């Protein structure tokens, strides 16, 4: 079927078949489909759902239009994907923890855009750390270390790169079908045996609405499984940051605290999330009896220091300092101004506008609104209070890390406005809300 015929079917409200979707994805990858046609396709899919079989076909075609990795390793190849949030540095803890348990993790990640942070931006705060490499080097590092975290090359799902850019300027980013195909085309190109999706809901999530997040999770699981990968999704809470910090170097610090002091208060949510996601992956990959057993194994890898040691070997293999696990506090850059925000009255933390916190980090220079924005790795928020915490007048609520005094003052006002108090007790939402398999 021609591109024009495919677009005509969508205009009439008819979902294209698998062959038509494959041909369209091939045209995107090869450049024979124009930007105008890509935009018309994206708008058409927004109005006419592809359905479960169409989503699976489009995802498969977008994956197969580029390089697909193949592995010959003595353990399962697994990965996770998060739909994005604030203070979400779990990948930095999860990848080495999984590797320490015998899994292999070729994690292809992205950069942040808008209020959510990106894994590659966090790792860029580590001096010398390289995230750009070709497939053969990625496979070599994963084979030797057990994990690597890199960016996608131009050869991975090129159709998605074309379509994503068009979606951004045509107001079609929120199409369920296109979100699923975009996420999974890149993840399935890694060649994993098992995949877990961390689908977030709450004030800091990409999809704050719980019903929409659950629909996305179900579609991701169905599409992954239809393409031959053991897939599950976990709905997790993003009504407060995953870590007590937000900002690139600050989140590396949070990850290192989780790797080296997993029982500390600052690491509680991060470690709990790591254990839930890692436990599910170990079970899917056959390295644990079930998710509960897998979570216990992840906990032992953190508590023994094996995960921290693996993270250090990954950092060194990807160009970072060889002594990073021992001297990470000295190796990370710091902001010149640190201002402490204190409570002006006593109360219990009842609500945190997590999106507003992410936007404050962006305004400090720690995120980007456009792809070409430069990032200051040192700025952000740390030592943030959590939901349900009892705070006395004058007690710290957070620390703001900034390039200068005026920036710190503006960010402190934003952070203060994002935190709401109540006189009575508060029960925070459960971090792990539901698992879809």
Secondary structure as the mmCIF struct_conf table of DSSP 4:
data_model
#
loop_
_struct_conf.conf_type_id
_struct_conf.id
_struct_conf.beg_label_comp_id
_struct_conf.beg_label_asym_id
_struct_conf.beg_label_seq_id
_struct_conf.end_label_comp_id
_struct_conf.end_label_asym_id
_struct_conf.end_label_seq_id
HELX_RH_AL_P HELX_RH_AL_P1 UNK A 3 UNK A 11
TURN_TY1_P TURN_TY1_P1 UNK A 12 UNK A 13
HELX_RH_AL_P HELX_RH_AL_P2 UNK A 18 UNK A 30
TURN_TY1_P TURN_TY1_P2 UNK A 31 UNK A 31
BEND BEND1 UNK A 33 UNK A 33
HELX_RH_AL_P HELX_RH_AL_P3 UNK A 35 UNK A 47
BEND BEND2 UNK A 48 UNK A 48
HELX_RH_AL_P HELX_RH_AL_P4 UNK A 51 UNK A 64
TURN_TY1_P TURN_TY1_P3 UNK A 65 UNK A 65
BEND BEND3 UNK A 66 UNK A 66
BEND BEND4 UNK A 74 UNK A 75
STRN STRN1 UNK A 77 UNK A 77
STRN STRN2 UNK A 78 UNK A 82
BEND BEND5 UNK A 86 UNK A 87
HELX_RH_AL_P HELX_RH_AL_P5 UNK A 90 UNK A 100
TURN_TY1_P TURN_TY1_P4 UNK A 101 UNK A 102
STRN STRN3 UNK A 104 UNK A 104
STRN STRN4 UNK A 105 UNK A 109
STRN STRN5 UNK A 113 UNK A 113
TURN_TY1_P TURN_TY1_P5 UNK A 114 UNK A 115
STRN STRN6 UNK A 116 UNK A 116
HELX_RH_AL_P HELX_RH_AL_P6 UNK A 119 UNK A 123
TURN_TY1_P TURN_TY1_P6 UNK A 124 UNK A 125
BEND BEND6 UNK A 126 UNK A 126
TURN_TY1_P TURN_TY1_P7 UNK A 127 UNK A 128
HELX_RH_AL_P HELX_RH_AL_P7 UNK A 135 UNK A 145
BEND BEND7 UNK A 146 UNK A 146
STRN STRN7 UNK A 147 UNK A 151
HELX_LH_PP_P HELX_LH_PP_P1 UNK A 152 UNK A 153
TURN_TY1_P TURN_TY1_P8 UNK A 154 UNK A 155
BEND BEND8 UNK A 156 UNK A 157
HELX_RH_AL_P HELX_RH_AL_P8 UNK A 158 UNK A 170
TURN_TY1_P TURN_TY1_P9 UNK A 171 UNK A 171
TURN_TY1_P TURN_TY1_P10 UNK A 173 UNK A 174
HELX_RH_AL_P HELX_RH_AL_P9 UNK A 176 UNK A 189
TURN_TY1_P TURN_TY1_P11 UNK A 190 UNK A 190
BEND BEND9 UNK A 193 UNK A 193
STRN STRN8 UNK A 194 UNK A 201
BEND BEND10 UNK A 202 UNK A 202
TURN_TY1_P TURN_TY1_P12 UNK A 203 UNK A 204
BEND BEND11 UNK A 205 UNK A 207
HELX_RH_AL_P HELX_RH_AL_P10 UNK A 210 UNK A 226
TURN_TY1_P TURN_TY1_P13 UNK A 227 UNK A 228
STRN STRN9 UNK A 230 UNK A 237
BEND BEND12 UNK A 239 UNK A 240
BEND BEND13 UNK A 242 UNK A 244
STRN STRN10 UNK A 246 UNK A 246
BEND BEND14 UNK A 247 UNK A 247
HELX_RH_AL_P HELX_RH_AL_P11 UNK A 248 UNK A 260
TURN_TY1_P TURN_TY1_P14 UNK A 262 UNK A 263
BEND BEND15 UNK A 264 UNK A 264
HELX_RH_3T_P HELX_RH_3T_P1 UNK A 265 UNK A 267
HELX_RH_AL_P HELX_RH_AL_P12 UNK A 268 UNK A 284
TURN_TY1_P TURN_TY1_P15 UNK A 285 UNK A 286
BEND BEND16 UNK A 287 UNK A 290
HELX_RH_AL_P HELX_RH_AL_P13 UNK A 291 UNK A 304
TURN_TY1_P TURN_TY1_P16 UNK A 305 UNK A 305
HELX_RH_AL_P HELX_RH_AL_P14 UNK A 306 UNK A 317
TURN_TY1_P TURN_TY1_P17 UNK A 318 UNK A 319
BEND BEND17 UNK A 320 UNK A 320
TURN_TY1_P TURN_TY1_P18 UNK A 322 UNK A 323
HELX_RH_AL_P HELX_RH_AL_P15 UNK A 324 UNK A 331
BEND BEND18 UNK A 332 UNK A 332
BEND BEND19 UNK A 336 UNK A 336
STRN STRN11 UNK A 337 UNK A 342
BEND BEND20 UNK A 344 UNK A 345
STRN STRN12 UNK A 347 UNK A 352
HELX_RH_AL_P HELX_RH_AL_P16 UNK A 354 UNK A 361
HELX_RH_PI_P HELX_RH_PI_P1 UNK A 362 UNK A 366
BEND BEND21 UNK A 367 UNK A 367
BEND BEND22 UNK A 369 UNK A 370
TURN_TY1_P TURN_TY1_P19 UNK A 371 UNK A 372
TURN_TY1_P TURN_TY1_P20 UNK A 377 UNK A 378
STRN STRN13 UNK A 380 UNK A 382
BEND BEND23 UNK A 383 UNK A 383
TURN_TY1_P TURN_TY1_P21 UNK A 387 UNK A 388
STRN STRN14 UNK A 390 UNK A 391
TURN_TY1_P TURN_TY1_P22 UNK A 393 UNK A 394
STRN STRN15 UNK A 396 UNK A 402
BEND BEND24 UNK A 403 UNK A 404
HELX_RH_AL_P HELX_RH_AL_P17 UNK A 405 UNK A 418
STRN STRN16 UNK A 419 UNK A 422
BEND BEND25 UNK A 423 UNK A 424
HELX_LH_PP_P HELX_LH_PP_P2 UNK A 428 UNK A 430
BEND BEND26 UNK A 431 UNK A 431
STRN STRN17 UNK A 432 UNK A 436
#
